[in-house]
Amino acid sequence: MKTFGLEHTTLNACVKEAQQERLVITREGNPVALIIGIDEEQLELGSDASFWTLIEERREEDSISRKELEQALMSA
């Protein structure tokens, strides 16, 4: 993740950089924005109701915590 000072960049430069990795924008050294680039597929999925229905269904399923998963992998 890169950090750019607002006073040292342009919107165009930020957008270009955000296509490669997340970008934190700072003002007077304090973080004020996070810019994340997206592609056409992500944009389409984000506005697709059936995609969000699937996400909601998966979140309701039984799951284990990350810690439990790591322990299971370590003991395998």
Buried (B, 14 or more C-beta within 10 A) or exposed (E): EEEBEBEEBEEEEBEEBBEEEEBEBBEEEEEEEEBEBEEEEEEEBEEEEEEEEEEEEEEEEEEEEEEEEEEEEEEE
